[in-house]
Amino acid sequence: MIVWINGPFGVGKSSTAELLHSKIESSHLYDPEQVGYFLWDNFPKEMKEKGDFQELEIWRSINYQIIKHMDDNYNGIIIIPMTITNIEYYNQIMGRLLEDGVKVYHFILNAYKEEIKHRLISRGEREESWAEQQIDRCLHAFKFNINGEKINTNNLKIEQVVDIIMKRIT
């Protein structure tokens, strides 16, 4: 089983995933971004860091294969905190997993724009950071393009968000 935690950058995906992982004994925390970092570290300099690694088909393909392999060979819950806002990329990873019969719980953590900005600043981001510049794009995608179970986190602590997820997946 996969628990995918999606949402804008700074909304609390990683913190939620880490606490969820600590509460589920048979769980594994998987970070698809690590594949991107591996690619940037191993590509020739002319190919390095040219945009977002989600734009690379190889990044999407490798992540699909890794997640599918883990689901086929691991009896626990795989927890994935990762923002995906492009419907094509979503379909190439999550859509394929669903087509393959993998049980995927897809949660989208939401908050007001000002709350997300506050959280970004609280974690040490500067104003107008890359993450802050992505807020509108993310909020639009989650409202119109990407489906999942939305959790409004504006007035919730991480523990409460995790409790909501735990109730849905058990």
N, C-alpha and C positions, 0 to 999 in steps of 0.2 A: 504494500500500500504506500502511496505517495501522499504527502501533505505539502502542497505547494503554497507558500505564503508570498503573495504578490502585493504590490502597492507602490506608491510614490517613494522616491528616495527620501529617507529621513522619517518615514511614518512609524517605524518600529519593527520592521520585518525581522532583522537579525536578532534583536533582543527577544522578540516573541519566540523565534525559532529556538534560540538557546535555552530559554526557560522551558519550552515544550519538550525539548530533548532531555532536559534534566528530570522531567516528570515521567517520561516514558522509558522504562527500562530497556526494552528492545527497540531502540531507535538509533538512527544514524543521521547526522547532520551533513548534508552535501551542499557544497558551494560551487555552482556552475561557473562563477567568475574565475575560479582557479584554472580552468581550461583556457580561458582568454589570456591570463597572465603567462601560462606555459607557452601559448602560441607567440605572444609578443617576445618572450625571452628567447625563443628558438628560431624565429624568423630572421632572414637577412635584414640588415638595417633598412634597406629600401622598402621593406614590407611592414616594418614595425609601427605600431600605434597609428595606423591610418584610419582614424575614426573609431567608432564603437565596435568592439569585437563581436557583438551580437550581429553585426552586419555581415560577418563572415559565415558563409554556408558551412564551412568546416567546423566552426564553433558549435553551430546548431546540431549538426550531424553527430559530432563526437558526444555532445551532452545527451542527445537522445539515446545513443548507443550505451553510454555509461549508465544512465538512469534505468534503461530497459534491462541491462545486464544485472544491475543491483536488484531490481525488482524480481527478476527470474531466480536469483541465487541467494537472496537474503530474506529471512522470515520476519524481519522486523519492519518498522515504519521508517520510511526515508523522508526526512524533513528538508525541504528546499526553500530557503528564503531568496527570492530572485525577482526583480522587476522585469516583466516583459510587457511592453505596450504595443508592439507591432503585431497585428493579427496574423500576418504571414509567419512570423517567427514563432508565435504561440502555436499555430497549427502544425508547424514542422517539429515541434517538441511535444507539447502537451496533447495536441490533437492526435498525433501518431500514437502516443502512449494509450490514449483512450480507445483509438481504433484497434489497438492490439489487445484490448481487454484489461489493461492495467487499471486498477482502482485508484483514481486520483481525486483527492479532495482539494479543491482550488479555492483558497480564501484570498480576498482582496481587502487589505487594511486601508481604510479611508480616514481622512481628517480634513478639516477646513484648511485652506491654503495658509492662513496666518498661523495656525497651530503647527503645521509642518515646518514653516519657516522658523518658528520658535524652537522646535525640536532640533532642527539642523544647527542653529546657533548654539543650543545647549550642548551639542556633541562636539563643538569646536569648529564648525564650518564658518567661513566668513560670509558676509552678506554678498549676494550676487554670485555665489559659488556655482559650479557646474550643477550640483544637485538642486540648488534653489531654482536655477534656470529651467529645470526639467519639470517643475511642479505642474504648470498648466497643461503641458503635453500629457503627463501621466493622468491627471484628473480627467481630462477629456477622453483619453483612451478607455479608462475604467468606467466612465459613464456611458460611452457609446459603442465601443468596439470589443472590449474584452469582458467575457462573462465569468462569473465566479460568485461565491457567496461573500457578499460585502459585509464587513464589520466596521461600523463607525467607531473609531477609537478616540474621538474628541474628549470625552469625559471618562475614559476608562484607563485604569492602570494596566500594565503589562500582564499582571496576574489575572485580571478579569478577562482580558483578551484570550489568554491561554485557556482559561476555564470554558469560555465559549467554544473554542476549537475542540477541546477535550470532549465536551458534550456532543459535538457533531460527529466526531470520528469513532466514538465508542458505542 
